[in-house]
């Protein structure tokens, strides 16, 4: 938490990562039809407003900026949510988990 706090003060804003994690967790546990259906998807184009990729991009940036141990701890939490989203979202085709799959239309 201390590493995260220092990083947020230097590069982001306080609680930015908690907010991004909350949104990504809500996606993992909420109804996927909100974003998977091209007719009802909640994407307005404003970064951070309703695009889930914005929040996952923030988490990815934090994972790369944190020290190894802190990054490993956060990555375990984020990976669990990623797995849940991919498992529940049968329409999401991911061939390579090393690419930013969340930027494609979910």
Backbone bond lengths (Angstrom), bond angles and torsions (degrees), N, CA, C in turn:
res aa  C-N    CA-C-N  psi(-1)  N-CA   C-N-CA  omega(-1)  CA-C   N-CA-C  phi
1 X - - - 1.454 - - 1.531 110.60 -
2 X 1.313 116.17 -35.26 1.465 119.36 -179.83 1.533 110.45 -65.88
3 X 1.334 116.28 -42.77 1.467 119.57 177.79 1.517 110.67 -62.06
4 X 1.298 116.27 -41.70 1.461 121.03 179.45 1.527 111.00 -64.95
5 X 1.303 116.86 -42.52 1.461 121.08 178.19 1.514 112.19 -60.20
6 X 1.346 116.06 -44.01 1.465 120.34 178.14 1.528 110.96 -63.74
7 X 1.310 116.55 -42.66 1.462 120.71 -179.91 1.529 111.15 -64.02
8 X 1.314 116.86 -43.79 1.465 119.88 -179.55 1.525 111.50 -65.00
9 X 1.318 117.29 -38.72 1.473 119.41 177.79 1.521 111.17 -65.72
10 X 1.330 117.15 -34.55 1.462 121.02 -176.50 1.529 113.26 -82.50
11 X 1.341 117.95 -38.73 1.463 119.90 -170.41 1.523 115.50 -120.65
12 X 1.308 117.87 -21.66 1.458 120.25 -173.95 1.522 109.27 -126.44
13 X 1.301 117.65 -129.31 1.460 123.06 175.32 1.520 106.97 -145.07
14 X 1.323 117.74 158.89 1.461 120.08 -178.25 1.530 111.62 -56.97
15 X 1.292 115.86 135.16 1.465 124.43 177.90 1.522 113.71 70.37
16 X 1.323 119.57 11.75 1.468 121.73 179.89 1.525 111.07 -62.18
17 X 1.307 116.66 -40.83 1.456 120.28 -178.32 1.520 110.85 -73.27
18 X 1.306 117.18 -37.27 1.474 119.75 176.56 1.524 109.96 -62.63
19 X 1.327 116.85 -40.11 1.462 120.50 178.54 1.530 110.66 -64.78
20 X 1.334 117.09 -46.11 1.465 120.87 179.67 1.524 110.33 -63.30
21 X 1.329 116.89 -41.91 1.461 120.43 179.26 1.524 110.19 -64.43
22 X 1.317 117.76 -40.95 1.464 121.49 179.29 1.531 110.35 -60.11
23 X 1.328 116.93 -45.18 1.468 120.26 -179.90 1.523 111.21 -65.73
24 X 1.319 117.47 -40.74 1.459 120.52 179.78 1.530 110.19 -67.92
25 X 1.314 116.56 -37.15 1.464 120.78 177.03 1.529 110.48 -67.34
26 X 1.325 116.93 -39.93 1.466 120.47 177.78 1.520 110.22 -62.28
27 X 1.307 117.10 -37.39 1.461 120.20 176.90 1.521 110.73 -66.41
28 X 1.320 116.39 -41.62 1.461 120.66 -178.64 1.525 112.04 -65.07
29 X 1.319 116.92 -33.35 1.463 120.31 -175.52 1.519 113.78 -104.83
30 X 1.329 116.68 -12.37 1.465 120.20 -178.40 1.511 111.55 -92.19
31 X 1.319 116.70 -176.93 1.464 120.29 179.91 1.526 111.16 -71.53
32 X 1.322 116.65 121.73 1.455 121.42 -178.62 1.525 111.84 -71.18
33 X 1.299 118.41 -18.48 1.464 119.93 -178.49 1.522 111.75 -62.57
34 X 1.343 116.75 -20.00 1.468 119.21 178.61 1.513 112.23 -62.16
35 X 1.333 117.06 -29.49 1.460 118.88 -179.13 1.513 113.03 -115.62
36 X 1.316 118.49 -19.80 1.461 121.07 -175.18 1.524 112.51 -80.57
37 X 1.305 118.21 -29.66 1.458 121.99 -178.37 1.527 109.14 -80.53
38 X 1.356 117.97 118.33 1.465 119.51 -177.38 1.528 113.69 -63.46
39 X 1.327 118.18 -18.15 1.460 121.09 -178.36 1.524 112.74 -90.32
40 X 1.329 116.74 -23.82 1.465 119.39 -177.95 1.523 112.73 -120.57
41 X 1.320 117.26 4.87 1.472 120.21 -178.54 1.517 110.04 -58.65
42 X 1.324 114.99 137.92 1.462 121.20 -176.85 1.518 110.18 -93.99
43 X 1.322 116.53 74.18 1.456 120.93 178.63 1.519 108.27 -130.37
44 X 1.289 115.64 112.65 1.466 119.75 -176.66 1.518 112.39 -98.57
45 X 1.327 118.15 -11.36 1.454 120.91 -179.85 1.521 114.10 93.23
46 X 1.310 118.90 -9.33 1.459 121.87 177.17 1.524 107.73 -84.84
47 X 1.339 118.26 118.81 1.463 119.48 -178.01 1.522 112.11 -55.16
48 X 1.309 114.78 129.51 1.459 119.93 176.76 1.505 114.75 84.70
49 X 1.308 117.45 -8.07 1.456 119.61 -177.57 1.528 110.21 -76.58
50 X 1.303 116.23 -62.08 1.461 119.00 -175.85 1.524 112.07 -144.90
51 X 1.303 118.30 6.96 1.450 121.65 179.85 1.526 109.16 -87.29
52 X 1.324 118.14 113.44 1.470 119.70 -177.48 1.525 113.05 -62.51
53 X 1.329 117.62 -26.81 1.462 119.76 179.88 1.530 111.36 -63.10
54 X 1.323 117.60 -32.20 1.465 121.18 178.75 1.525 110.32 -59.37
55 X 1.325 116.55 -44.12 1.465 120.48 -178.19 1.522 110.70 -70.29
56 X 1.324 117.27 -38.78 1.464 119.77 179.38 1.526 109.77 -69.62
57 X 1.332 117.45 -35.80 1.469 120.42 175.35 1.529 110.87 -61.43
58 X 1.334 116.41 -40.42 1.462 119.45 177.93 1.526 109.89 -62.14
59 X 1.317 116.86 -46.00 1.466 120.18 179.58 1.529 110.43 -60.50
60 X 1.320 116.90 -39.81 1.471 120.21 179.29 1.528 110.78 -64.81
61 X 1.320 116.83 -41.66 1.467 120.37 178.35 1.527 110.61 -62.03
62 X 1.316 116.68 -41.52 1.466 121.11 178.81 1.523 110.36 -65.68
63 X 1.332 117.22 -41.80 1.461 120.83 179.93 1.532 111.37 -60.03
64 X 1.322 116.67 -35.18 1.466 119.79 -179.92 1.526 112.42 -81.75
65 X 1.310 118.16 -20.61 1.462 121.56 -176.92 1.525 113.52 -93.12
66 X 1.317 117.43 -23.81 1.468 120.87 -178.83 1.528 111.23 -73.50
67 X 1.318 117.11 155.77 1.472 120.07 170.71 1.531 110.21 -59.97
68 X 1.326 116.55 157.31 1.471 121.68 -172.36 1.525 114.18 -52.17
69 X 1.317 117.83 -47.92 1.464 119.93 -175.90 1.527 111.07 -65.07
70 X 1.313 116.70 -46.01 1.467 120.57 179.68 1.517 110.58 -65.68
71 X 1.320 115.75 -39.33 1.459 120.16 178.51 1.524 110.55 -63.01
72 X 1.307 116.92 -42.07 1.468 121.24 179.90 1.522 110.87 -61.35
73 X 1.320 116.97 -40.70 1.469 120.75 179.96 1.529 111.15 -66.28
74 X 1.330 117.10 -45.13 1.457 120.24 179.04 1.524 110.83 -69.05
75 X 1.332 117.09 -38.23 1.469 120.61 -179.81 1.529 110.72 -60.57
76 X 1.313 118.25 -36.60 1.464 120.47 178.33 1.531 110.41 -61.58
77 X 1.321 117.24 -40.78 1.470 121.03 179.38 1.534 111.20 -69.50
78 X 1.318 116.27 -44.39 1.467 120.51 -178.75 1.531 110.16 -67.84
79 X 1.317 117.20 -40.65 1.467 120.88 179.69 1.522 111.69 -61.93
80 X 1.318 116.33 -37.21 1.470 119.38 177.60 1.530 110.30 -63.09
81 X 1.328 116.93 -40.48 1.465 120.12 177.42 1.525 110.79 -68.64
82 X 1.328 117.24 -41.01 1.463 120.79 176.87 1.527 110.19 -56.98
83 X 1.329 115.71 -47.65 1.464 120.27 -179.52 1.519 111.33 -59.93
84 X 1.319 116.40 -41.20 1.468 120.23 -179.83 1.526 110.49 -64.62
85 X 1.333 116.48 -43.30 1.467 120.30 179.04 1.524 110.20 -63.18
86 X 1.325 117.38 -44.84 1.459 120.62 -179.11 1.518 112.18 -68.04
87 X 1.311 117.13 -34.60 1.454 120.87 178.59 1.518 111.03 -69.77
88 X 1.316 116.59 -42.99 1.463 121.00 -178.41 1.523 112.36 -76.73
89 X 1.303 116.74 -32.19 1.464 120.82 -177.38 1.511 110.81 -90.15
90 X 1.300 117.06 77.66 1.460 121.75 -176.17 1.530 111.96 -58.05
91 X 1.316 117.79 -25.55 1.463 121.31 -178.64 1.519 112.12 -79.90
92 X 1.319 117.72 -11.41 1.457 120.78 -178.82 1.526 108.36 -82.07
93 X 1.321 115.91 116.16 1.453 121.61 -179.88 1.524 109.00 -98.49
94 X 1.307 116.01 117.35 1.464 120.79 179.37 1.514 108.06 -124.61
95 X 1.324 115.71 114.28 1.454 120.35 178.62 1.521 112.03 -90.98
96 X 1.338 115.84 -28.32 1.452 120.74 -175.83 1.529 108.73 -141.81
97 X 1.320 117.25 115.08 1.462 120.89 -178.54 1.524 112.92 -74.61
98 X 1.347 117.13 -6.65 1.462 120.14 179.39 1.528 112.49 -82.81
99 X 1.315 117.10 -9.74 1.468 120.51 177.18 1.517 109.04 -99.75
100 X 1.309 116.02 164.17 1.475 120.80 -177.69 1.527 110.00 -77.98
101 X 1.314 117.45 74.90 1.464 122.94 -177.25 1.520 112.63 -62.32
102 X 1.323 118.12 -25.41 1.453 121.83 -177.08 1.531 112.51 -71.90
103 X 1.320 117.84 -13.02 1.468 120.35 178.15 1.523 112.03 -80.34
104 X 1.324 116.62 -20.56 1.454 119.65 175.10 1.521 108.65 -72.15
105 X 1.311 117.95 156.25 1.473 118.11 177.18 1.517 110.37 -56.41
106 X 1.315 116.12 121.95 1.453 119.92 -179.89 1.503 108.58 -77.97
